[in-house]
Amino acid sequence: MKISPVTASRSAAPALQFEVRTISDRLVDVIRDMILAGEIEVGVPIRQDALASQLKVSKIPLREALARLEQDGLVVSHPNRGFFLRPLSAGEAEEVYALRLRLEPDATAAAALEATEEERAAAVRALDLLDQGASAHEPTVGALNRAFHLALVTPCKKRLTTEIVTRLNVMADRYVGKHLEPQGRHVRAEEEHQKILDAWMARDADAVRDLVRRHIECTLSDLRVELDQAEG
């Protein structure tokens, strides 16, 4: 499959924003979506020559994109061996979700009180896209889940908090996909998301805080079982 980052990206973005982004910016999105779609395997070195040829780009922006994905915790580099997809682990999931629990419930509650009508409409659209993707079992459902959660957090007007929560959600993308693997799991997630959005739209900060906390805790509880079985 050949993907040109100049003309195609799997991540939805407004046209104007897309035009001003650099090639490495777009490559980050494309390669992240390849990772979420299972097109890059754990334990197999990422062949930069082949990937650059596939995406029709030079190796310089490709290396820049891989370095940024390493900062995001999705790939890891080894001296003289190159970049590899970072394996899922129960320990990392515990840390990522523990940090989300510290920040995301309060940030989402604050955002519910601050959100403009435009931001509220964007949150509704984000959930619609997530529900469609989850029902269709799209491989990039983790990215759609991230977009929904961040749509609920960004209006909190706390730049640093939003940046940290964004990075944690990026690291959680693959774990979300793992969490949704069991048959019917997406149905429960949809119900939880809808309850969160309803409380958020009602500007009920206390309910939002409680629902987000329980949602993250339930996801982590499921992941503990799945990752323990995988590692066992």
Protein Blocks (a to p, Z undefined) as FASTA:
>chain_A
ZZdfklgcfbdcdfklmmmpcfklmmmmmmmmmmmnopacghiacdfklmmmmnopafkl
mmmmmmmmmmnopaccdehkbpadddddfklmmmmmmmmmmmmmmmmmmmmmmpcfklmm
mmmmmmmmmmmmmmnopaklmmmmmmmmmmmmmmnopaklmmmmmmmmmmmmmmmmmmmm
pghklmmmmmmmmmmmmmmmnopaklmmmmmmmmmmmmmmmmmmmmmmmmZZ
